[in-house]
């Protein structure tokens, strides 16, 4: 049997194309509240799992009530609501923004990306352009990040 020499270049593992090569995170437990029929929410849960989080998806028909409980205005309601590291994270927020929230530890309730924007993690399609992620806190919502 011939001896096959090792490759000349190191093999570098990459993320699956659907997830992209993004920064990893420290992980932790996540409770993700979602509409029972929503597949994109499962896509976002898988995205968080890929980045080291342990995600428990909880189907519910009360997302608006849960959003109101955490101070998310009707105009900023997300597709799903996650509880991560003591914060509310609404919608398809990129991991780098979640990591920023968890590392900065601002004095806010959380952040939200309203609606179901195409091209975000878990959502098919092409992103329509820059999207605004809003802070949820004591005052009126303000922009936390633009992605």
Secondary structure by P-SEA (a helix, b strand, c coil): ccccccccccbbbbccccccccccccccbbbbbbccccaaaaaaaaaaaaaccbbbbbbbccaaaaaaaacccccccccbbbbcccbbbcccccaaaaaaaaaacccccccccccccccccccccccccbbbbbbbccccccccccc
